[in-house]
Amino acid sequence: MKKVVILIYGALAYLIFLVAFLYAIGFVGNIMVPKSIDSGTETSLFSSIFMNVILLSVFALQHSIMARPAFKKWFTTIISPAMERSTYILLSSLALLLIYWQWQPITTIVWEAENEIVGLILKGIFFLGWVIVLLSTFMINHFELFGLEQIYDNLKNKQTQNPKFQTNYLYKLVRHPIMLGFLIAFWFTPVMTVGHLLFTVITTLYIFIAVKYLEEKDLRNSIGEKYEAYQKKVPMIIPFTKIK
């Protein structure tokens, strides 16, 4: 019975993630959602910036702290290891939903594509970014990444193996193509408002800092020399550069 409960819990966590991910596309792109990055009632500039920074900080702290090996080791003394990844995904998704709900728009325009063709190109690149994000998860192990493999193995009385180090497809161009996809989706827009720019600048800084100083350190510790060689050969996020 406990295994069935864990299976249902993990499946629900994944469904909430799907909602949060799909809503993110509409939120950032101002497309077919009730509340987007540029919609809603505007308040004072200071209070909007303050609230938005707090919201992004909540996500950043949750996302970074729960991803660390030391936290995972402690956390799995409290809950079943099969639930650990699903719980991480669930809380990350809820933090995103909080951002969508409470985000304060600042609609002063920073830049706008006046040419219709340029606008369409930018929108196309925006969608390409999200496609890169999704495809990159399948180029490693989408089901392990989002906790589904763990809950299924638990149901079958199997021990989930540690994910294998893989450098498939886009991972031959950059070490973190998922993050590259997010950056493309956040920066390429026909209309960039102050609120959208605030969101993009903060998330960009967070991505580079978290990847370089937290995730890369964990990967070196867990994989060792093989990952160090990969670091020397393949750029971190920006393809065809020497930024390692």
Buried (B, 14 or more C-beta within 10 A) or exposed (E): EEBEEBBEBBBEBBEBBEEBBEBBBBBBBBEEBEBBBBEBEBEEEEEBBEBBEEBBEBBBEBBBEBBBEEBBEEBEEEEBBBBBBBBBBBBBBBBBBBBBEBBBBBBEEBEEBEEEEEBEBBBEBBBBBBEBBEBBBEBBBBBBBBBBBBBBBBBEEEEBEEEEBEBEEBBBBBBBBBBBBBBBBBBBBBBBBBBBBBBBEBBBEBBBEBBBEBBBEBBBEEBEEEBEEBBEEBBBBBBEEEEE
